[in-house]
Amino acid sequence: MRKHIIPMALFAVLATMAVSCQKENVMDFVPETTASEVGTVYTMQYAVDGVLHSITISNDSEWDAFMLTIFALSREGSKINLMDENRPANGFLTKETQVYTSTNESNASTWTQEKVLGGYRVTVVYNQTTREYTCIATR
């Protein structure tokens, strides 16, 4: 009887191990659903004192953070140039120029964002003496 118990127990252990080593069938799992935010993605080119940078912006909070950074750099004395990379440039021909001056950073930021999204290249300069933002949009 002992001769039959040990081989049977060993067979049971080996059979259990063989089943546990089988690959799982991928089709047995329910695929996860993913939600994605539908929105517009902007790729912005901007130059800080002539040094070109690029950033991808995909939502309003990223826009707000980007504009805060841009205006903080201008307050530190940097000249900022902004352009939506997705909009075609007009080359050297400048047909229209608009100038906006404000002491209110929020108003200047809103105006700058509207003009950039409207296809303009915008230059932002801060005058520390008058504490005034000058935003120049060219198209």
Solvent accessible surface area in square Angstrom, and as a share of the most:
residue,aa,sasa,rsa
1,M,178,0.79
2,R,198,0.72
3,K,172,0.73
4,H,129,0.58
5,I,103,0.52
6,I,123,0.63
7,P,72,0.45
8,M,130,0.58
9,A,54,0.42
10,L,103,0.51
11,F,138,0.58
12,A,55,0.43
13,V,83,0.48
14,L,98,0.49
15,A,43,0.33
16,T,94,0.55
17,M,109,0.49
18,A,57,0.44
19,V,110,0.63
20,S,87,0.56
21,C,108,0.65
22,Q,129,0.57
23,K,195,0.83
24,E,130,0.58
25,N,85,0.43
26,V,119,0.68
27,M,166,0.74
28,D,109,0.56
29,F,127,0.53
30,V,133,0.77
31,P,112,0.70
32,E,159,0.72
33,T,136,0.79
34,T,127,0.74
35,A,107,0.83
36,S,97,0.63
37,E,140,0.63
38,V,147,0.85
39,G,53,0.51
40,T,84,0.49
41,V,79,0.45
42,Y,45,0.17
43,T,31,0.18
44,M,0,0.00
45,Q,51,0.23
46,Y,37,0.14
47,A,13,0.10
48,V,23,0.13
49,D,90,0.47
50,G,65,0.63
51,V,90,0.51
52,L,115,0.57
53,H,74,0.33
54,S,72,0.46
55,I,60,0.30
56,T,81,0.47
57,I,0,0.00
58,S,45,0.29
59,N,53,0.27
60,D,110,0.57
61,S,77,0.49
62,E,69,0.31
63,W,10,0.04
64,D,82,0.43
65,A,56,0.44
66,F,9,0.04
67,M,8,0.03
68,L,115,0.57
69,T,72,0.42
70,I,0,0.00
71,F,1,0.00
72,A,32,0.25
73,L,46,0.23
74,S,0,0.00
75,R,91,0.33
76,E,133,0.60
77,G,55,0.53
78,S,16,0.10
79,K,105,0.44
80,I,0,0.00
81,N,54,0.28
82,L,3,0.01
83,M,34,0.15
84,D,2,0.01
85,E,73,0.33
86,N,91,0.47
87,R,103,0.38
88,P,121,0.76
89,A,54,0.42
90,N,78,0.40
91,G,56,0.54
92,F,208,0.87
93,L,130,0.65
94,T,84,0.49
95,K,170,0.72
96,E,67,0.30
97,T,75,0.44
98,Q,53,0.24
99,V,94,0.54
100,Y,63,0.24
101,T,66,0.38
102,S,15,0.10
103,T,94,0.54
104,N,71,0.36
105,E,48,0.21
106,S,74,0.48
107,N,75,0.38
108,A,0,0.00
109,S,18,0.12
110,T,72,0.42
111,W,37,0.13
112,T,0,0.00
113,Q,45,0.20
114,E,104,0.47
115,K,38,0.16
116,V,1,0.01
117,L,43,0.21
118,G,35,0.33
119,G,21,0.20
120,Y,10,0.04
121,R,115,0.42
122,V,1,0.00
123,T,27,0.16
124,V,0,0.00
125,V,60,0.35
126,Y,35,0.13
127,N,70,0.36
128,Q,107,0.47
129,T,127,0.74
130,T,73,0.43
131,R,171,0.62
132,E,55,0.25
133,Y,6,0.02
134,T,39,0.22
135,C,0,0.00
136,I,58,0.29
137,A,0,0.00
138,T,39,0.23
139,R,100,0.37
